[in-house]
Amino acid sequence: MPSEYSVGERLRAELSASGLDGFIHFQTGRAHENVTLRYLSGVGGLEDSGLVFPVDSEPVLIVKDFEEVRAKRQSWVRDVRGVTTIPLSLATQRISEVVREKRLTGKRLGVDESELTLEVYLELSKLGVELVPFGSRIMRMRMRKTREEVEKVRRAVTIAESAIKRIGSLLSDGLTEAELAAEATLAMEKAGGSKAFVLVQFAEDAAMAHVQPSGKRVKGDGLLVVDLGANYDGYNSDITRTFVVGRPPTAQLEYVKTVWKSMDEAVAAAAPGVGVAEVAGRARRVIREKGLPQPRHRIGHGLGLSVHEKPIVEEGFEDVLEEGNIVTVEPGVYFEGLCGVRFEVDLHITGGGCEVLDSATLVEP
């Protein structure tokens, strides 16, 4: 199915192909990491809200009453109903009314089991419907981005790059990791987005793949790893750069060149029909040939409404890249107590290969 099909059309087709009569979802305030409702409705930040999506009639988006105006403006769903949905028992009553109205009682409805709390699942189970796990299908849909989704990720990448540039401009000031992280956050907000996450790791701190910024000052000789992501209208970027600070040992400069080449080889391999294992293998081969330690983390991952989503770009996984995927490639090498190096770019898989969404270039150390 073409990646530019609307989410609603794609969902209806997936449900029909699975022999289901519809889809049902409800998101509570506690499910703050849940992106299913945002993806399927087009409206972000909804709590205590849900969607009833019959295959053979119009879907209904149920939101808290004070969210009705905003939801109607932002959602592609035409039937938006603002009602009182707290407590959960009252929300279940509202959903049950729609289930009966849409003649779905006794029918088989898909649910995203990966993003429902047990409490919500048990409540939905009381509605006289059969709940069928459908989360993997939703994730497969999310893997193939529409043109609009690609543009939102592209904008998030541009915003993240503004933060990288800001950090680069401050490296001679002797600021701490935490201070540089704060500057990066402010830069993303000024550029029209918000922080998804910011990691700033200098010298031995960079030997750990992920560690929160500390009070360590970025001064002297060493390597600085900056891994950050911006969020724009719900969609994320995820880019990593390694800066050379001062005059670190020649061996560390060679690590920088090797990891860049590793990333470059993976990017060159990425195209429709290519397995994620092959892309990851190309990156790991470069590191192995230099006799350097392999990163323990995966070489890459999908990117979109979540910073980390499918497909996983790594050896041992069977997914094949498809047009419309957005994935990262992020090889690295790490030496405990000494230094770390990582580069990461965001790739849009196109009909003819891949498009690097960011403007990463290696400044020769």
VMD Tcl script that draws the C-alpha trace (Angstrom):
set ca {
  {0.00 0.00 0.00}
  {1.46 3.41 -0.89}
  {2.98 5.18 2.09}
  {1.04 8.39 1.36}
  {-2.32 6.76 2.09}
  {-4.04 8.41 5.02}
  {-3.80 6.72 8.40}
  {-7.55 6.08 8.41}
  {-7.50 4.35 5.03}
  {-4.52 2.24 6.02}
  {-6.11 1.23 9.33}
  {-9.36 0.20 7.65}
  {-7.44 -1.91 5.12}
  {-5.37 -3.60 7.85}
  {-8.44 -4.39 9.91}
  {-10.25 -5.87 6.91}
  {-7.23 -7.96 5.99}
  {-7.14 -9.30 9.55}
  {-10.83 -10.27 9.53}
  {-11.69 -7.76 12.25}
  {-14.82 -5.66 12.57}
  {-13.07 -2.61 13.96}
  {-10.56 -1.19 16.41}
  {-10.98 0.21 19.91}
  {-8.61 2.17 22.12}
  {-8.68 4.25 25.26}
  {-5.80 6.22 26.73}
  {-5.67 7.30 30.36}
  {-3.58 10.07 31.83}
  {-1.24 7.44 33.25}
  {-0.43 6.14 29.77}
  {1.82 9.12 29.07}
  {4.11 7.21 26.71}
  {1.19 5.99 24.61}
  {1.30 7.31 21.04}
  {-1.39 5.10 19.48}
  {-4.18 7.62 19.94}
  {-2.06 10.41 18.54}
  {-1.13 8.34 15.51}
  {-4.64 7.18 14.73}
  {-6.48 10.44 15.49}
  {-3.90 13.07 14.58}
  {-4.31 14.77 17.95}
  {-1.52 14.83 20.51}
  {-1.65 15.27 24.26}
  {-5.03 13.61 24.78}
  {-5.64 11.96 28.14}
  {-8.67 9.98 29.23}
  {-9.76 9.80 25.60}
  {-10.45 7.03 23.13}
  {-11.27 5.92 19.61}
  {-13.89 3.52 18.29}
  {-13.14 2.66 14.67}
  {-15.64 0.41 12.85}
  {-14.56 -1.04 9.52}
  {-17.89 -0.27 7.83}
  {-18.77 3.16 9.24}
  {-17.28 6.42 10.45}
  {-14.98 6.35 13.51}
  {-15.75 8.22 16.72}
  {-13.14 10.07 18.76}
  {-14.15 10.49 22.41}
  {-12.32 13.24 24.31}
  {-12.69 15.14 27.55}
  {-15.23 17.92 27.09}
  {-12.74 20.77 27.32}
  {-10.61 19.17 24.57}
  {-13.47 18.99 22.06}
  {-12.74 22.23 20.18}
  {-9.02 21.47 19.81}
  {-9.65 17.88 18.77}
  {-12.13 18.94 16.10}
  {-9.58 21.34 14.66}
  {-6.70 18.88 14.61}
  {-8.21 15.45 13.93}
  {-9.10 13.92 10.59}
  {-11.91 12.10 12.44}
  {-15.14 13.97 11.69}
  {-17.17 12.64 14.62}
  {-15.49 14.08 17.71}
  {-17.49 13.92 20.93}
  {-16.55 15.91 24.00}
  {-17.90 14.21 27.12}
  {-16.99 13.64 30.73}
  {-14.64 10.62 30.79}
  {-13.44 10.61 34.40}
  {-13.49 8.23 36.22}
  {-12.62 5.28 33.98}
  {-15.96 3.61 34.71}
  {-17.73 6.63 33.21}
  {-15.43 6.57 30.17}
  {-16.29 2.91 29.68}
  {-19.96 3.83 29.73}
  {-19.42 6.42 26.98}
  {-17.46 3.96 24.86}
  {-20.13 1.31 25.39}
  {-22.76 3.71 24.04}
  {-20.72 4.13 20.84}
  {-20.12 0.38 20.55}
  {-23.89 -0.22 20.66}
  {-24.57 2.67 18.27}
  {-22.10 1.26 15.76}
  {-23.54 -2.26 16.16}
  {-20.23 -3.67 17.31}
  {-21.56 -5.65 20.28}
  {-20.34 -9.24 20.00}
  {-17.89 -8.28 17.23}
  {-14.11 -8.78 17.00}
  {-12.21 -5.54 17.63}
  {-8.47 -4.99 17.43}
  {-6.61 -3.41 20.34}
  {-3.04 -2.20 20.66}
  {-2.15 -4.50 23.53}
  {1.33 -3.00 23.82}
  {-0.03 0.40 24.84}
  {-3.03 -0.41 26.97}
  {-2.82 -0.47 30.74}
  {-4.20 -3.64 32.30}
  {-6.87 -1.52 33.99}
  {-8.14 -0.19 30.65}
  {-7.96 -3.62 29.01}
  {-10.13 -5.14 31.72}
  {-12.67 -2.35 31.40}
  {-12.87 -2.71 27.61}
  {-13.32 -6.45 28.07}
  {-16.67 -5.74 29.73}
  {-18.18 -4.13 26.62}
  {-19.48 -7.30 25.00}
  {-16.80 -7.41 22.32}
  {-13.93 -9.78 21.58}
  {-10.60 -7.99 21.94}
  {-7.93 -9.17 19.49}
  {-4.25 -8.19 19.75}
  {-3.46 -5.79 16.90}
  {-0.41 -3.91 18.18}
  {2.04 -5.42 15.70}
  {-0.14 -4.25 12.81}
  {-0.24 -0.72 14.21}
  {3.53 -0.74 14.50}
  {3.89 -1.95 10.91}
  {1.72 0.96 9.83}
  {3.84 3.39 11.82}
  {7.00 2.07 10.21}
  {5.89 3.39 6.80}
  {5.64 7.14 7.16}
  {3.32 9.34 5.14}
  {4.73 12.39 3.39}
  {3.41 14.59 6.18}
  {5.13 12.46 8.80}
  {8.42 12.60 6.91}
  {8.24 16.38 6.79}
  {7.63 16.57 10.54}
  {10.67 14.39 11.24}
  {12.68 16.50 8.78}
  {11.71 19.63 10.73}
  {12.63 17.91 14.01}
  {16.05 17.10 12.55}
  {16.62 20.72 11.54}
  {15.70 21.83 15.06}
  {18.09 19.29 16.60}
  {20.89 20.48 14.36}
  {20.43 24.01 15.67}
  {21.20 22.62 19.13}
  {24.30 20.80 17.87}
  {25.55 24.04 16.31}
  {24.91 25.91 19.55}
  {26.99 23.43 21.52}
  {29.76 23.62 18.93}
  {29.91 27.38 19.33}
  {30.43 27.10 23.09}
  {33.19 24.52 23.33}
  {35.87 27.08 24.17}
  {33.90 28.47 27.11}
  {34.64 25.67 29.58}
  {30.99 25.04 30.39}
  {29.84 21.89 32.14}
  {28.03 19.02 30.42}
  {24.83 20.09 32.16}
  {25.24 23.72 31.09}
  {25.79 22.68 27.47}
  {22.69 20.46 27.68}
  {20.67 23.42 28.93}
  {21.92 25.55 26.04}
  {20.93 22.80 23.60}
  {17.44 22.61 25.10}
  {16.99 26.38 24.79}
  {18.23 26.30 21.18}
  {15.61 23.69 20.26}
  {12.86 25.72 21.86}
  {13.99 28.88 20.05}
  {13.96 26.94 16.77}
  {10.30 26.02 17.20}
  {10.46 22.60 18.80}
  {11.07 21.04 22.17}
  {13.59 18.70 23.72}
  {13.02 14.99 23.29}
  {16.26 14.25 25.16}
  {19.81 15.64 25.49}
  {22.98 13.71 26.38}
  {26.31 15.55 26.66}
  {29.26 13.31 27.62}
  {32.91 14.34 27.77}
  {36.07 12.24 27.97}
  {35.55 9.17 30.22}
  {31.84 9.96 30.55}
  {31.49 9.27 26.82}
  {32.69 5.70 27.39}
  {29.15 4.96 28.60}
  {26.67 4.91 25.73}
  {23.97 6.76 27.68}
  {24.57 8.81 30.81}
  {22.92 12.02 31.96}
  {24.91 15.29 31.71}
  {26.92 16.03 34.83}
  {28.84 18.91 36.37}
  {32.02 17.85 34.56}
  {33.60 20.78 32.74}
  {34.28 20.36 29.03}
  {37.84 21.65 28.94}
  {41.27 20.27 28.20}
  {41.87 17.49 25.69}
  {39.27 14.87 24.89}
  {36.25 13.77 22.87}
  {32.76 15.10 23.49}
  {29.75 12.99 22.47}
  {26.48 14.89 22.04}
  {23.38 12.75 21.43}
  {20.11 14.64 21.28}
  {16.67 14.70 19.74}
  {14.07 17.36 19.11}
  {10.31 16.96 19.01}
  {8.20 18.77 16.44}
  {4.43 18.30 16.49}
  {4.83 14.89 18.11}
  {7.59 13.61 15.82}
  {11.18 13.12 16.91}
  {14.71 13.34 15.61}
  {17.77 11.58 17.04}
  {21.27 12.67 16.01}
  {24.72 12.20 17.54}
  {27.97 14.04 16.94}
  {31.45 13.62 18.39}
  {33.44 16.83 18.88}
  {37.21 17.00 19.24}
  {38.11 19.24 22.17}
  {41.71 20.44 22.47}
  {44.38 17.95 21.36}
  {43.40 14.43 22.38}
  {45.78 11.51 21.64}
  {46.22 10.48 18.01}
  {44.61 7.09 18.72}
  {41.37 8.81 19.74}
  {41.36 10.82 16.53}
  {41.64 7.57 14.60}
  {38.63 6.22 16.50}
  {36.66 9.22 15.26}
  {37.58 8.49 11.64}
  {36.75 4.80 11.98}
  {33.30 5.37 13.47}
  {32.49 7.95 10.83}
  {33.46 5.45 8.12}
  {31.39 2.79 9.86}
  {28.33 5.05 9.75}
  {29.04 6.02 6.16}
  {29.18 2.37 5.06}
  {25.83 1.64 6.72}
  {24.23 4.67 5.05}
  {25.52 3.52 1.66}
  {23.86 0.13 2.17}
  {20.45 1.45 3.22}
  {17.80 1.08 0.50}
  {14.40 -0.56 -0.09}
  {14.67 -4.34 -0.06}
  {17.87 -4.40 1.99}
  {17.77 -6.28 5.28}
  {18.41 -4.39 8.49}
  {20.99 -7.06 9.36}
  {23.00 -6.21 6.27}
  {23.01 -2.49 7.08}
  {24.18 -3.19 10.63}
  {26.72 -5.71 9.41}
  {28.33 -3.17 7.10}
  {28.84 -0.81 10.05}
  {30.20 -3.50 12.37}
  {32.58 -4.83 9.71}
  {34.46 -1.50 9.54}
  {34.93 -1.46 13.31}
  {35.98 -5.11 13.39}
  {38.57 -4.64 10.63}
  {40.24 -1.93 12.72}
  {40.43 -4.27 15.70}
  {38.22 -2.01 17.83}
  {35.57 -3.21 20.32}
  {32.08 -3.63 18.94}
  {29.34 -1.43 20.42}
  {27.03 -3.37 22.70}
  {24.06 -1.30 21.61}
  {22.16 -1.79 18.37}
  {23.43 -0.06 15.25}
  {20.14 1.73 14.63}
  {16.39 1.89 15.09}
  {13.18 3.27 13.68}
  {12.20 6.85 14.43}
  {8.92 8.76 14.47}
  {6.33 9.37 17.17}
  {8.73 7.52 19.47}
  {12.47 8.10 19.58}
  {13.01 4.35 19.51}
  {10.60 2.25 17.47}
  {10.69 -0.52 14.89}
  {12.45 -1.58 12.77}
  {15.53 -2.41 14.81}
  {18.62 -2.05 12.63}
  {20.83 -4.84 13.87}
  {22.27 -8.22 12.98}
  {19.98 -11.10 13.83}
  {16.81 -9.22 12.90}
  {14.82 -10.13 9.79}
  {13.09 -6.86 8.86}
  {13.68 -5.52 5.37}
  {13.79 -1.78 4.74}
  {10.82 -0.37 2.85}
  {10.06 2.92 1.17}
  {8.70 5.28 3.81}
  {10.78 3.93 6.71}
  {12.75 6.41 8.79}
  {15.67 4.82 10.64}
  {18.81 5.89 12.44}
  {22.32 4.56 12.05}
  {24.52 5.08 15.14}
  {27.71 3.00 15.42}
  {30.21 3.77 18.16}
  {33.30 2.57 20.00}
  {33.85 2.85 23.74}
  {36.86 2.51 26.04}
  {35.95 2.37 29.72}
  {37.55 5.11 31.79}
  {38.99 6.79 28.71}
  {36.69 7.92 25.89}
  {33.85 7.13 23.53}
  {32.91 7.98 19.95}
  {29.50 7.84 18.29}
  {27.93 9.33 15.19}
  {24.26 9.08 14.27}
  {22.20 10.22 11.31}
  {18.52 9.91 10.44}
  {17.63 8.23 7.15}
  {14.46 8.36 5.08}
  {14.20 5.27 2.87}
  {13.03 6.37 -0.56}
  {12.12 4.57 -3.75}
  {15.66 4.91 -5.05}
  {17.73 4.45 -1.91}
  {17.88 6.65 1.14}
  {17.90 10.33 2.00}
  {20.05 11.57 4.88}
  {17.81 14.02 6.67}
  {20.55 15.83 8.52}
  {23.58 17.70 7.14}
  {26.25 15.73 8.99}
  {29.80 16.23 7.77}
  {33.02 15.03 9.38}
  {35.48 17.74 10.26}
  {38.83 16.01 9.95}
  {40.41 15.85 13.44}
}
mol new
graphics top color blue
foreach p $ca { graphics top sphere $p radius 0.5 }
foreach p [lrange $ca 0 end-1] q [lrange $ca 1 end] { graphics top cylinder $p $q radius 0.2 }
display resetview
